[in-house]
Amino acid sequence: MAAQEPKTVAFILYPGLTLLDLVGPLQVFASLRRFTNQYRPVVVAERIEPMPTDGPLTVTADQTFAEVPDPTVVIVPGGDAPTIKAMGDPAIRGYLRHAAETAPVVGSVCTGALVLAAAGLLEGRSATTHWAYHRLLERLGATYLPQRWVQDGKFITSAGVSAGIDMALALVARLTDEATARMVQLAIEYDSHPPLGGIDWGQVDRDVYEPMLGPMVQRQLADRPELLTKLNG
């Protein structure tokens, strides 16, 4: 019997994204390959060319959107202003809408949820994102839940940056089994103990950045009035 082709886990690449949003969950799925060849992670973009991130590194996609039209899993990393810009990108939105028609899993890390929402995929669904951007998510029709990750049907969204690793491990457990996910967690030695302790969320004002986000959103989506209308709520 011929070996079964691995299922594709596609990570969306666009200019300016937050590097850990991409490589955190990507590393989880890359490490999964040690234990099963059932899933193959790839980085996809509109074009294959070096793209800047929010750090001093550039990243180049493995394949184009056209080359991976129907992934099993599609995940959108987040970022700051460049992610707001990506919300209006017709190529990204078109790819996500097409992929979501058949993909069993559609996910996001941090503000990547805003890109999903801008594509109309989170309307009426529960989701999470970076805490500072939760009002924008709500204005796009999602119900924000302040959790590390949120699953609503085939959609799985995660909170800011490092939460993408949590989401990816939970997703591996869902796609394979808990024992395999635990082996991956051990392989990458993911056992977080922040040196300053956990965040006291009861003391966090989740709207503190709201005055700054408005002008930034206005700048990044100046050519997308239909999105601005929703986000200006």
MARMARMI-470277 format. One line per 10 residues: number of its first residue (from 1); for each residue y, z, x of N, C-alpha, C. Coordinates in nm, 2 decimals, padded with zeros to 4 digits, m for minus. Each point is the difference from the previous one (the first is absolute). Layout:
N
NUM	Y,Z,X,Y,Z,X,Y,Z,X ~ ...
END
This chain:
233
1	m00.12,00.00,00.09,00.12,00.00,m00.09,00.12,00.00,00.09 ~ 00.10,m00.09,m00.03,00.12,m00.01,00.08,00.08,00.13,m00.02 ~ 00.07,00.04,00.11,00.08,00.12,00.00,00.12,m00.02,m00.09 ~ 00.04,00.10,m00.08,00.11,m00.01,m00.09,00.13,00.00,00.07 ~ 00.09,m00.09,m00.04,00.13,00.00,00.06,00.08,00.13,m00.03 ~ 00.06,00.05,00.10,00.08,00.13,m00.02,00.11,m00.02,m00.10 ~ 00.03,00.10,m00.07,00.11,00.00,m00.10,00.13,00.02,00.08 ~ 00.11,m00.07,m00.04,00.12,00.00,00.07,00.10,00.11,m00.05 ~ 00.05,00.08,00.09,00.11,00.10,m00.03,00.12,m00.05,00.06 ~ 00.10,m00.05,m00.08,00.12,m00.07,00.05,00.12,00.09,00.00
11	00.06,00.02,00.12,00.12,00.08,00.01,00.12,m00.10,00.02 ~ 00.10,00.02,m00.09,00.11,m00.09,00.00,00.10,00.04,00.11 ~ 00.04,m00.11,00.07,00.10,00.02,00.11,00.12,m00.07,m00.04 ~ 00.12,00.06,00.03,00.13,m00.06,m00.02,00.09,00.07,00.10 ~ 00.12,m00.07,00.03,00.09,00.05,00.10,00.05,00.14,m00.03 ~ 00.00,00.09,00.10,00.07,00.13,m00.01,m00.08,00.11,m00.07 ~ m00.13,m00.02,m00.03,m00.07,00.11,m00.06,m00.02,00.12,00.09 ~ m00.04,00.11,m00.05,m00.03,00.12,00.08,m00.14,m00.02,00.06 ~ m00.01,00.01,00.13,m00.12,m00.03,00.07,m00.12,00.08,m00.04 ~ 00.02,00.13,m00.01,m00.11,00.09,m00.04,m00.05,m00.03,m00.14
21	00.09,m00.04,m00.09,m00.05,m00.04,m00.13,m00.10,m00.11,00.00 ~ 00.01,m00.08,00.10,m00.10,m00.11,00.02,m00.12,00.04,00.08 ~ 00.03,00.06,00.12,m00.12,00.02,00.09,m00.08,00.13,m00.03 ~ 00.06,00.09,m00.08,m00.08,00.12,m00.03,m00.12,m00.04,m00.09 ~ 00.02,m00.05,m00.12,m00.11,m00.05,m00.08,m00.08,m00.11,00.06 ~ 00.07,m00.09,00.08,m00.07,m00.10,00.07,m00.11,00.05,00.10 ~ 00.04,00.11,00.07,m00.09,00.07,00.09,m00.12,00.06,m00.07 ~ 00.02,00.05,m00.12,m00.11,00.05,m00.08,m00.10,m00.11,m00.03 ~ 00.05,m00.11,m00.04,m00.10,m00.11,m00.03,m00.05,m00.06,00.12 ~ 00.07,m00.01,00.11,m00.05,m00.05,00.13,m00.12,00.10,00.04
31	00.02,00.13,m00.01,m00.10,00.09,00.04,m00.12,00.00,m00.09 ~ 00.02,m00.04,m00.13,m00.11,m00.01,m00.09,m00.10,m00.11,00.05 ~ 00.05,m00.09,00.08,m00.09,m00.11,00.05,m00.11,00.06,00.09 ~ 00.02,00.12,00.05,m00.10,00.06,00.09,m00.13,00.03,m00.08 ~ 00.02,00.03,m00.13,m00.10,00.05,m00.08,m00.06,m00.10,m00.11 ~ 00.08,m00.10,m00.03,m00.04,m00.11,m00.09,00.08,m00.12,00.02 ~ m00.06,m00.12,m00.01,00.08,m00.12,00.02,00.03,m00.06,m00.14 ~ 00.00,00.09,m00.10,00.02,m00.05,m00.14,00.15,m00.04,m00.03 ~ 00.09,00.06,00.08,00.14,m00.02,m00.02,00.07,m00.05,00.13 ~ 00.09,m00.10,m00.02,00.07,m00.05,00.12,00.15,00.01,m00.02
41	00.07,00.08,00.08,00.15,00.01,m00.02,00.06,m00.12,00.07 ~ 00.10,m00.06,m00.07,00.09,m00.10,00.06,00.14,00.02,m00.03 ~ 00.09,m00.04,00.08,00.15,00.01,m00.03,00.04,m00.14,m00.04 ~ 00.07,m00.01,m00.11,00.04,m00.13,m00.06,00.15,00.00,m00.02 ~ 00.05,m00.12,00.01,00.15,m00.02,m00.02,00.02,m00.14,m00.04 ~ 00.12,m00.03,m00.04,00.04,m00.14,m00.04,m00.02,m00.10,00.12 ~ 00.04,00.05,00.12,m00.01,m00.08,00.12,m00.06,00.08,00.11 ~ m00.07,m00.07,00.09,m00.05,00.06,00.12,00.10,m00.01,00.11 ~ 00.08,00.11,00.02,00.10,00.00,00.10,00.03,00.15,00.03 ~ 00.05,00.03,00.12,00.03,00.14,00.03,00.11,00.06,m00.10
51	m00.03,00.11,m00.06,00.10,00.06,m00.09,00.04,00.14,00.05 ~ 00.13,00.04,m00.01,00.04,00.13,00.05,m00.05,00.11,m00.10 ~ m00.01,00.12,00.05,m00.03,00.11,m00.08,00.12,00.10,00.01 ~ m00.02,00.12,m00.05,00.11,00.09,00.01,00.00,00.08,00.13 ~ m00.09,m00.04,00.09,m00.01,00.05,00.14,00.02,m00.11,00.10 ~ m00.03,00.03,00.12,00.03,m00.10,00.11,m00.12,m00.10,00.01 ~ m00.09,m00.01,m00.09,m00.11,m00.09,00.00,00.01,m00.11,m00.10 ~ m00.04,m00.12,00.04,m00.02,m00.11,m00.10,m00.15,m00.02,m00.03 ~ m00.02,m00.05,m00.12,m00.14,m00.02,m00.05,m00.01,m00.14,m00.05 ~ m00.12,m00.06,00.03,m00.03,m00.13,m00.05,m00.12,00.00,m00.09
61	00.01,m00.07,m00.11,m00.11,00.00,m00.10,m00.12,m00.07,00.05 ~ m00.12,00.03,m00.05,m00.12,m00.07,00.03,m00.01,m00.13,m00.07 ~ 00.04,00.00,m00.13,m00.01,m00.12,m00.09,00.12,00.00,m00.09 ~ 00.01,m00.12,m00.06,00.11,m00.02,m00.10,m00.05,00.04,m00.14 ~ 00.10,00.02,m00.09,m00.04,00.02,m00.14,m00.09,m00.10,m00.05 ~ 00.03,m00.13,00.03,m00.08,m00.11,m00.05,m00.14,00.00,00.05 ~ m00.02,00.06,00.12,m00.14,00.01,00.06,m00.08,00.11,m00.06 ~ 00.06,00.10,m00.06,m00.07,00.11,m00.06,00.05,00.02,m00.15 ~ m00.03,m00.10,m00.08,00.05,00.01,m00.14,m00.06,00.10,m00.09 ~ m00.12,00.04,00.03,m00.07,00.09,m00.10,m00.07,00.12,00.08
71	00.08,00.09,00.06,m00.06,00.11,00.07,m00.07,00.10,m00.10 ~ m00.09,00.08,00.05,m00.06,00.11,m00.08,00.10,00.11,m00.02 ~ 00.07,00.03,00.11,00.10,00.11,00.00,00.13,m00.06,00.06 ~ 00.11,00.03,m00.07,00.13,m00.04,00.06,00.09,00.13,00.01 ~ 00.06,00.02,00.11,00.08,00.12,00.02,00.14,m00.04,00.06 ~ 00.10,00.06,m00.06,00.14,m00.03,00.04,00.06,00.12,00.07 ~ 00.03,m00.01,00.13,00.07,00.11,00.07,00.14,00.01,m00.05 ~ 00.07,00.11,00.04,00.14,00.02,m00.04,00.09,00.00,00.12 ~ 00.12,00.05,m00.03,00.11,00.01,00.10,00.13,00.04,m00.06 ~ 00.11,m00.03,00.06,00.13,00.03,m00.06,00.06,m00.12,m00.05
81	00.12,m00.04,00.05,00.07,m00.11,m00.06,m00.08,m00.13,00.00 ~ m00.07,m00.03,00.11,m00.08,m00.13,00.00,m00.10,00.00,m00.12 ~ m00.05,00.11,m00.04,m00.10,00.00,m00.11,00.08,m00.03,m00.13 ~ 00.12,00.05,m00.02,00.08,m00.03,m00.11,00.02,m00.15,m00.01 ~ 00.03,m00.06,00.12,00.02,m00.14,00.01,m00.13,m00.08,m00.04 ~ m00.12,00.06,00.04,m00.12,m00.07,m00.03,m00.04,00.01,m00.15 ~ 00.06,00.09,m00.07,m00.02,00.00,m00.15,00.04,m00.13,m00.06 ~ 00.10,m00.06,00.05,00.05,m00.13,m00.06,m00.06,m00.12,00.06 ~ m00.09,00.01,00.10,m00.06,m00.11,00.07,m00.09,m00.08,m00.09 ~ 00.03,m00.12,m00.04,m00.09,m00.07,m00.10,m00.14,m00.03,00.06
91	m00.01,m00.02,00.13,m00.14,m00.02,00.05,m00.09,00.12,m00.01 ~ 00.06,00.12,00.04,m00.07,00.12,m00.01,m00.04,00.03,m00.15 ~ 00.10,m00.01,m00.08,m00.03,00.03,m00.15,m00.10,m00.09,m00.06 ~ 00.01,m00.13,00.04,m00.10,m00.10,m00.05,m00.14,00.03,00.05 ~ m00.01,00.03,00.13,m00.13,00.03,00.05,m00.06,00.13,m00.06 ~ 00.08,00.10,m00.02,m00.05,00.12,m00.06,m00.05,m00.02,m00.15 ~ 00.08,m00.07,m00.07,m00.04,m00.03,m00.14,m00.13,m00.08,m00.01 ~ m00.01,m00.10,00.09,m00.12,m00.08,00.00,m00.12,00.09,00.05 ~ 00.01,00.07,00.11,m00.11,00.08,00.05,m00.04,00.11,m00.10 ~ 00.10,00.06,m00.07,m00.03,00.11,m00.09,m00.08,m00.05,m00.12
101	00.00,m00.13,m00.03,m00.08,m00.05,m00.11,m00.15,00.02,00.02 ~ m00.04,00.00,00.12,m00.15,00.01,00.03,m00.04,00.11,00.09 ~ 00.10,00.05,00.08,m00.04,00.11,00.09,m00.04,00.13,m00.07 ~ m00.11,00.06,00.03,m00.04,00.12,m00.06,00.09,00.12,00.04 ~ 00.07,m00.01,00.11,00.09,00.11,00.05,00.13,m00.06,00.04 ~ 00.11,00.06,m00.05,00.13,m00.04,00.05,00.07,00.13,00.03 ~ 00.05,00.01,00.13,00.06,00.13,00.04,00.13,m00.02,00.08 ~ 00.06,00.12,00.03,00.12,00.00,00.07,00.02,00.13,00.08 ~ 00.08,m00.01,00.10,00.04,00.12,00.08,00.15,00.02,m00.01 ~ 00.04,00.12,m00.03,00.14,00.04,00.00,00.08,m00.10,m00.10
111	00.11,m00.06,00.05,00.08,m00.08,m00.09,m00.06,m00.13,m00.03 ~ m00.12,m00.03,00.05,m00.07,m00.12,m00.03,m00.03,00.00,m00.15 ~ 00.00,00.11,m00.07,m00.02,00.01,m00.14,00.12,m00.07,m00.07 ~ 00.12,00.00,00.06,00.11,m00.07,m00.06,m00.02,m00.15,00.00 ~ m00.07,m00.05,00.10,m00.03,m00.14,00.00,m00.10,m00.04,m00.11 ~ m00.10,00.08,m00.01,m00.09,m00.02,m00.11,00.07,00.01,m00.14 ~ 00.09,00.09,m00.01,00.07,00.02,m00.13,00.09,m00.12,m00.02 ~ 00.07,m00.05,00.10,00.09,m00.11,m00.02,m00.08,m00.13,m00.04 ~ m00.13,00.00,00.04,m00.08,m00.11,m00.04,m00.06,00.01,m00.14 ~ 00.04,00.11,m00.07,m00.04,00.03,m00.13,m00.14,00.06,m00.02
121	m00.05,00.06,00.11,m00.14,00.04,00.00,m00.02,00.15,m00.04 ~ 00.11,00.08,00.00,m00.01,00.14,m00.03,00.06,00.04,m00.13 ~ 00.04,m00.09,m00.08,00.06,00.02,m00.13,m00.09,00.09,m00.08 ~ 00.04,00.12,m00.04,m00.07,00.09,m00.09,m00.11,00.07,00.07 ~ m00.01,m00.01,00.14,m00.10,00.07,00.07,00.05,00.12,00.08 ~ m00.09,00.09,00.03,00.04,00.12,00.08,m00.01,m00.05,00.15 ~ 00.09,00.05,00.08,00.01,m00.04,00.14,00.08,00.10,00.08 ~ m00.01,m00.02,00.13,00.08,00.09,00.09,00.07,m00.09,00.10 ~ 00.09,00.06,00.07,00.07,m00.07,00.11,00.07,00.10,00.09 ~ 00.08,m00.04,00.10,00.07,00.10,00.07,00.10,00.08,m00.09
131	00.00,00.13,00.02,00.08,00.08,m00.10,00.14,m00.04,m00.02 ~ 00.07,m00.05,00.10,00.14,m00.04,m00.01,00.02,m00.12,m00.09 ~ m00.11,m00.08,m00.02,00.02,m00.12,m00.08,m00.06,00.00,m00.14 ~ m00.04,00.12,m00.04,m00.07,00.01,m00.13,00.08,m00.05,m00.12 ~ 00.13,00.02,00.01,00.08,m00.05,m00.12,m00.01,m00.15,m00.01 ~ 00.00,m00.07,00.11,m00.01,m00.15,00.00,m00.13,m00.04,m00.06 ~ m00.11,00.07,00.03,m00.13,m00.03,m00.05,00.00,00.02,m00.15 ~ 00.06,00.11,m00.05,00.01,00.02,m00.14,00.07,m00.10,m00.08 ~ 00.11,m00.05,00.07,00.08,m00.10,m00.07,m00.07,m00.14,m00.01 ~ m00.10,m00.01,00.08,m00.08,m00.12,m00.01,m00.12,00.01,m00.09
141	00.00,00.11,m00.08,m00.10,00.01,m00.11,m00.12,00.09,00.03 ~ m00.01,00.06,00.13,m00.12,00.08,00.03,00.03,00.15,m00.03 ~ m00.10,00.07,m00.02,00.01,00.15,m00.01,m00.03,00.06,00.13 ~ 00.11,00.06,00.06,m00.02,00.06,00.13,m00.07,00.14,00.00 ~ m00.10,00.01,00.08,m00.07,00.13,00.02,00.01,00.04,00.14 ~ 00.05,00.13,00.03,00.03,00.04,00.13,m00.13,00.05,00.07 ~ m00.09,m00.10,00.03,m00.13,00.03,00.06,m00.02,m00.08,00.13 ~ m00.09,00.04,00.09,m00.03,m00.08,00.12,m00.04,m00.14,m00.03 ~ m00.09,m00.01,m00.10,m00.04,m00.13,m00.05,m00.03,00.01,m00.14 ~ 00.01,m00.12,m00.07,m00.02,00.00,m00.15,m00.08,m00.12,m00.03
151	m00.11,00.02,m00.07,m00.08,m00.12,m00.04,00.02,m00.02,m00.15 ~ 00.03,m00.12,m00.04,00.01,m00.03,m00.15,m00.07,m00.14,m00.01 ~ m00.13,00.01,m00.05,m00.08,m00.12,m00.01,m00.03,m00.06,00.14 ~ 00.03,m00.12,00.02,m00.03,m00.06,00.12,00.12,00.01,00.10 ~ 00.11,00.07,m00.04,00.11,00.01,00.08,00.00,00.14,00.07 ~ 00.02,00.00,00.13,00.01,00.13,00.07,00.12,00.00,00.09 ~ 00.09,00.09,m00.02,00.13,00.01,00.07,00.00,00.13,00.08 ~ 00.07,00.00,00.11,00.01,00.12,00.08,00.15,00.04,00.03 ~ 00.02,00.12,00.04,00.14,00.05,00.03,00.04,m00.05,00.14 ~ 00.09,00.07,00.06,00.06,m00.05,00.12,m00.09,00.00,00.13
161	00.01,m00.11,00.07,m00.05,m00.02,00.13,m00.14,00.05,00.02 ~ m00.02,00.13,00.05,m00.13,00.05,00.03,m00.09,00.01,m00.12 ~ 00.05,00.00,m00.12,m00.09,00.01,m00.12,m00.08,m00.13,m00.01 ~ 00.04,m00.10,00.07,m00.08,m00.12,m00.01,m00.14,00.02,00.06 ~ m00.01,00.09,00.10,m00.13,00.02,00.06,m00.09,00.08,m00.10 ~ 00.06,00.09,m00.07,m00.07,00.08,m00.11,m00.05,m00.10,m00.10 ~ 00.09,m00.09,m00.05,m00.04,m00.10,m00.10,m00.11,m00.09,00.05 ~ 00.00,m00.04,00.12,m00.10,m00.09,00.06,m00.13,00.07,00.00 ~ m00.01,00.12,00.04,m00.12,00.08,00.01,m00.06,00.02,m00.14 ~ 00.09,00.03,m00.10,m00.05,00.01,m00.14,m00.05,m00.13,m00.05
171	00.06,m00.11,00.04,m00.04,m00.13,m00.04,m00.14,m00.04,00.07 ~ m00.02,00.04,00.12,m00.12,m00.03,00.07,m00.12,00.08,m00.07 ~ 00.03,00.12,m00.04,m00.10,00.08,m00.08,m00.03,m00.07,m00.13 ~ 00.10,m00.06,m00.06,m00.02,m00.07,m00.13,m00.08,m00.12,00.02 ~ 00.03,m00.08,00.10,m00.07,m00.13,00.03,m00.14,00.02,00.06 ~ m00.02,00.10,00.07,m00.13,00.02,00.06,m00.06,00.13,m00.05 ~ 00.02,00.11,00.07,m00.04,00.13,m00.05,00.07,00.11,00.08 ~ m00.01,00.12,m00.05,00.07,00.11,00.07,m00.05,00.03,00.14 ~ m00.13,m00.02,00.02,m00.05,00.03,00.13,00.05,m00.10,00.10 ~ 00.02,m00.13,m00.03,00.05,m00.10,00.09,00.15,00.03,00.02
181	00.07,00.04,m00.10,00.15,00.03,00.02,00.01,00.12,00.09 ~ m00.09,00.10,m00.01,00.01,00.11,00.09,m00.03,m00.04,00.15 ~ m00.09,m00.10,00.02,m00.02,m00.04,00.13,00.12,m00.08,00.06 ~ 00.07,m00.07,m00.09,00.12,m00.07,00.05,00.10,00.10,00.03 ~ 00.02,00.11,m00.08,00.10,00.10,00.03,m00.03,00.07,00.13 ~ m00.13,00.02,00.03,m00.03,00.07,00.12,00.02,m00.10,00.12 ~ m00.03,m00.13,m00.02,00.02,m00.10,00.10,00.14,m00.01,00.05 ~ 00.09,00.01,m00.10,00.15,m00.01,00.04,00.06,00.14,00.02 ~ m00.09,00.10,m00.01,00.04,00.14,00.02,00.13,00.04,m00.08 ~ m00.01,m00.04,m00.13,00.11,00.03,m00.09,m00.02,00.14,m00.06
191	00.07,00.10,00.05,m00.01,00.14,m00.04,00.14,00.06,00.02 ~ 00.09,m00.05,m00.09,00.14,00.03,00.02,00.04,00.15,m00.01 ~ 00.07,00.04,00.11,00.05,00.14,00.00,00.14,m00.01,00.06 ~ 00.10,m00.03,m00.08,00.14,m00.01,00.05,00.05,00.12,00.07 ~ 00.06,m00.01,00.12,00.04,00.11,00.08,00.10,00.09,m00.07 ~ 00.07,m00.05,m00.10,00.10,00.08,m00.07,m00.05,00.04,m00.14 ~ m00.13,m00.02,m00.02,m00.05,00.03,m00.13,00.02,m00.10,m00.11 ~ m00.05,00.02,m00.12,00.02,m00.09,m00.10,00.14,00.00,m00.06 ~ 00.03,m00.10,m00.08,00.13,m00.01,m00.07,00.01,00.08,m00.12 ~ 00.10,00.08,m00.02,00.02,00.08,m00.12,00.07,m00.09,m00.10
201	m00.08,m00.07,m00.08,00.06,m00.10,m00.09,00.09,00.06,m00.11 ~ m00.02,00.13,m00.02,00.09,00.07,m00.10,00.14,00.01,00.05 ~ 00.02,m00.02,00.13,00.14,00.01,00.06,00.06,m00.14,00.02 ~ m00.07,m00.11,m00.03,00.04,m00.13,00.03,00.08,m00.06,m00.12 ~ 00.12,m00.05,00.02,00.07,m00.07,m00.10,m00.03,m00.14,00.00 ~ m00.08,m00.05,m00.09,m00.05,m00.14,00.01,00.10,m00.10,m00.03 ~ 00.12,00.04,m00.05,00.11,m00.09,m00.03,00.11,00.01,00.11 ~ m00.02,00.06,00.11,00.11,00.02,00.10,00.05,m00.13,00.05 ~ m00.09,m00.10,00.02,00.04,m00.13,00.05,00.05,m00.10,m00.10 ~ 00.00,00.04,m00.13,00.03,m00.09,m00.10,00.14,m00.07,00.02
211	00.10,00.08,00.04,00.13,m00.07,00.02,00.00,m00.11,00.11 ~ m00.08,00.02,00.10,m00.01,m00.10,00.10,m00.09,m00.12,m00.03 ~ m00.10,00.02,m00.09,m00.09,m00.11,m00.03,00.07,m00.10,m00.09 ~ 00.09,00.04,m00.08,00.07,m00.10,m00.09,00.06,m00.11,00.08 ~ 00.09,00.03,00.09,00.07,m00.11,00.08,m00.10,m00.08,00.08 ~ m00.11,00.06,00.05,m00.09,m00.07,00.08,m00.08,m00.10,m00.08 ~ m00.04,00.04,m00.12,m00.07,m00.08,m00.09,00.09,m00.12,m00.04 ~ 00.12,00.03,m00.03,00.10,m00.11,m00.03,00.01,m00.10,00.10 ~ 00.00,00.04,00.13,00.01,m00.10,00.11,m00.13,m00.08,00.02 ~ m00.11,00.07,m00.01,m00.13,m00.07,00.03,m00.04,m00.10,m00.11
221	00.04,00.03,m00.12,m00.04,m00.08,m00.12,00.12,m00.07,m00.06 ~ 00.10,m00.03,00.07,00.12,m00.06,m00.05,m00.03,m00.14,m00.06 ~ m00.11,m00.06,00.05,m00.04,m00.14,m00.06,m00.10,00.01,m00.10 ~ m00.03,00.13,m00.05,m00.11,00.02,m00.10,00.06,00.08,m00.12 ~ 00.09,m00.06,m00.07,00.07,00.07,m00.11,m00.10,00.06,m00.10 ~ m00.11,m00.07,m00.03,m00.09,00.05,m00.10,m00.06,00.14,00.05 ~ m00.03,00.01,00.13,m00.05,00.13,00.05,00.11,00.11,00.00 ~ 00.12,m00.04,00.04,00.11,00.09,00.00,00.03,00.06,m00.13 ~ m00.01,m00.08,m00.10,00.02,00.05,m00.14,m00.10,00.11,m00.03 ~ m00.12,m00.01,00.03,m00.10,00.10,m00.02,00.03,00.13,00.08
231	00.02,m00.03,00.13,00.02,00.12,00.09,00.13,00.07,m00.02 ~ 00.10,m00.06,m00.05,00.12,00.07,m00.03,00.00,00.08,m00.13 ~ m00.11,m00.03,m00.07,m00.04,00.08,m00.12,00.11,00.06,m00.08
END
